[in-house]
């Protein structure tokens, strides 16, 4: 066996090595991050000449890509020999043979390299090493990974289009999202440039990154008349397809008729087939009229997404079931009416790493039958050590929450307390002011859009380092000489 030759590449945060040793009819390559032992592969050929030819070709490609011999010596560039096999088209330098070529190995797998991506699907170095290995196998996905890591989006898009059968297969017909395209709360605030960017990204069912589908956004509004079939079939196809192997984000809008249909079949499919790379899920993505949209019960989902970091729900009816989310860091439950069952399940959920938690309670007119009873189990918890932002929002019992907070065990650890969008009156403000010391450690106290008068605002203005009291509402006349108080988000 000839002496092993080691090459190294350093650019930005990427520091990797590639080593090759030629031996008669075979050669051995080892590659990985500098400082690690790396991964080793052995390739065998029919003759020593064939092995030498492929050896020289790979060395030439590495040198062209910027690899240098360890020790900093100048590298001798060996011209890559032209392909003579009539069955295969010559691949460009640093590229895999195109899909369909005789020399290409499609959907090549390397469990050891994939393990690093499964552990952290946003690790660029892990994808870089994986791309090098795939290119060596002749898998065109290696080239796609390299292009997207290099922000060469135009070339990456062209490659996907050229090899659509490989990268998309049955998914090719489902690349466009069908929904009404925006919600009342955000569309009005967008500039024309922001609107164009939104259309560009939200109209894509598949957002690609690092050679794979990174985010999947699905929606089908039957009133659009553009799609026939079930979204759950597309979701299953993505989970089964090699391009969906490392999906990181899922987002769902409508699932047929938003007035009648929910997302339950999609939730159940997540529970059956979701990859462990899922980090973010959005139910009710950019919905309009949240009371029209129904999510379903998430109970069957939790075991399949143990690495979930972010959960956003904007919906009418939903329940989290027995929620076990060991790595969840941020959760927002936005609704015009939270049921007692769901309120209790959120308050008692297993989420030891939660940092940011927002709960909208809503009104009984839209199914919100929670009371302070469903909030107290959360206020008394001592097993959420990382929680710094707590939002108890949009409730008709905001005064009761205000009165319960001074003795809440969880209050001491918070940096931001958000009590906005509800029906707090001066009664609640004065209850908090009577225990000012309990809130003095807070960096932010948000009381936006409640029902405080100037007197109530004055009572709370010094409770925290920053107190936000903008947009206070005035009670409507209830016709009996009293006032009607209402939450900000209902329908």
Buried (B, 14 or more C-beta within 10 A) or exposed (E): EEEBBBBBBEEEEBBBBBBBBBBEBBBBBBBBBEEEEBBEEEBEBEEEEEBBBBBBBBBBBBBEBEBBBEEEEEBEEBEBEEBEEEEBBBBEEBBBBBBBBEBBBBBBEBEEBBEBBBEEBBBBBBBBBBBBBBBBBBBBBBBBBBBBBEEBEEBBBEBBEBBBEBBBBEBEEBEEBBBBBBBEEEBEEBEEEEBEEBEEEBBBBBBBBBBBBBBBBBBBBBEBEEBEEBBBEBBBBBBEBBBBBBBBBBBBBBBBEBBEBBBBBBBBBBBEBBBBBBBBBBBBBBBBEBBBBBBBBBBBBBEBBEBBBBBBBBBBBBBBBEBBBEBBBBBBBBBBBBBBBBBBBBBBBEBEBBBBBBBBBBBEBBBBBBBBEBBBEBBEBEEBEEBBBBBBBBBBBBBBBBBBBBEBEBBEBBBBBBBBBBBBBBBBBBBBBEBBEBBEEBEBBBBBBBBBEEEBBBBBBEBBEEBBBEEBBEEEEEEEEEEEBBBBBBE
